[in-house]
Amino acid sequence: MARHLITSALPYINGIKHLGNMVGSMLPADVYSRYLRQRGHDVLYICATDEHGTPAELAAKEAGISVAEFCAQAHDAQKTVYDGFELSFDYFGRSSSAQNREITQHFARRLQENGFIEERAIRQVYSPVDGRFLPDRYVEGTCPHCGYDKARGDQCENCTRVLDPTDLIEPRSAISGSTELEVRETKHLFLRQSALQHEVEAWVADHEEEWPQLASSIARKWLTEGLHDRAITRDLDWGVPVPADTWPELAAEGKVFYVWFDAPIEYIGATKEWADLDPANRDYKAWWYEAEDVRYTQFMAKDNVPFHTVMFPATQLATREPWKKVDYVKAFNWLTYYGGKFSTSQKRGVFTDQALEILPADFWRYFLIANAPESDDSSFTWEHFAATVNKDLGGTLGNFVNRVLTFSRKKFGDEVPAGTAAGAAEARLGEQIAELLAEYEGHMETLQYRKAAAALRALWSAGNAYLDEKAPWLEVKTDLEGAALTLRTAMNLIHLYSVVSEPFIPASARAMRSAFDLADDTAAWVTPEQAKALDAVPAGTPFTVPPVLFARVTEEDLESYRERFGGSPEA
């Protein structure tokens, strides 16, 4: 079996994330990780909170606590939500960890030794009112490209163009709001990305044909425009400090590394955090250094693609060390809220903690993956959400489970009935299930989430079609043994569904599986060939009827959700 390293874009520490963040990185990474583990692969799924940079400082200031305390509290709050969604991280770390500081400083020293870092004097925005230089995100203003009036000095949230603070029209301090800004000279470290252009181009060329078009087109666009040298230090109190043994003057001035320099390194840092918990049995370098047998897959939304396909690979290449670079980048478009953006800052849309307050995680997991914004942006509406979960989860899967187990208990008691041997209908069903399962596996292997969800839904629908064909509620009146066979077959479908649905809806899968008192139920996966037999649950197996798996989302529910969250971005 292969070794799979999986990372999802680090959620920023500032605030609970919305559903768009969930579907754009962490949830699809979890679904893939669960699937690979079930297939017997060695999987390491790593993520962490991204804790450095200006928003953390600003949020801590607003909360009236230290930035370290703010980040610790926010990390725990985010982790609680991710646990609620059953994200199966092997480790969920923190970019402010000692391990990340150590590895980031190591990277910087290596880049310096290899001639890829230069110290340059630059002119930077200074606020006399605040008495400090203002790093990029401390400056807000109007984007010169799209006219968005809340653009930050590093990147426009609206059009995603990368900016410098001096590019902004009518700039103002994010701390005090002062527009009395000056431009003064200061020194910073620059990564000479221009010197790495050809190496990065060659590396991308070796991978982009395999990547989805969204990822490869964004990487190619950046390379076509040309890589520019970029400042990798900032004037902040919070961050990975510039090492004094290499840059004593800058260290004395309190310079720290830019958050986008250290954040991707935290994938490695978090793996070291994980390894350091059990050093006798874990080695982070086995996954990251000379790890030629590892398949590395990254998950992220499209605004993160340039940093992961161009900037971080450039940094890794410049170390001249054999650090593992990404093999496959699964990039997503945006999930919108009634056609408008979810916005953490403007509190628009459904946020992940709120989602769990009103409905179980499996409702959200299934809807988001079944409507993943893969080829284009997709829109969340309450109407679409309710229609999807009511039809697919409640009407197709939940109804099948409930009516099979309830009817069988009523007619045959609390054990799986025996009945006659499987006949032609069961043989046809087995072939159909095997074909659909193979299709489902193929889409999961290639990370086509919408198609995988459609194949899984088709598997559930096949059970209902079989039940309608055999009609055991009629069959029981004329052929008791035949009805028993039908129900036994249907119960085997429920068990199969419990196994193969686990990546999408883990809690519901456990409920289905635990309905059967199988002493030796060790099946991690069901292959298409195994599925044909539909005999994993033998006659005589005790079973129980679980509570309703998926309560219906009613029109009254929708009214309350629209009132609470708005029926449109403008509401």
Secondary structure by P-SEA (a helix, b strand, c coil): cbbbbbbcccccccccccaaaaaaccaaaaaaaaaaaaaccbbbbbbbbbccccaaaaaaaaacccaaaaaaaaaaaaaaaaaaacccccbbbbcccaaaaaaaaaaaaaaaaaccbbbbbbbbbbbcccccccccccbbbbbccccccccccccccccccccccccccccccccccccbbbbbbbbbbbcccccaaaaaaaaaaaccccccaaaaaaaaaaaaaccccccccccccccccccccccaaaaaacccccccccccaaaaaaaaaaaaaccccccccccccccccbbbbbbbccccccccccaaaaaaaaaccccccccccccccccccccccccccccccccaaaaaacccaaaaaaaaaaacccccbbbbbaaaaaaaaacccccccaaaaaaaaaaaaacccccccccccccaaaaaaaaaaaaaaaaaaaaaaacaaaaaaaaaaaaaaaaaaaaaaaaaaaaaaccaaaaaaaaaaaaaaaaaaaaaaccccaaaaaaaaacccccccccccccaaaaaacccccccbbbbbcccccccccaaaaaaaaaaccccccc
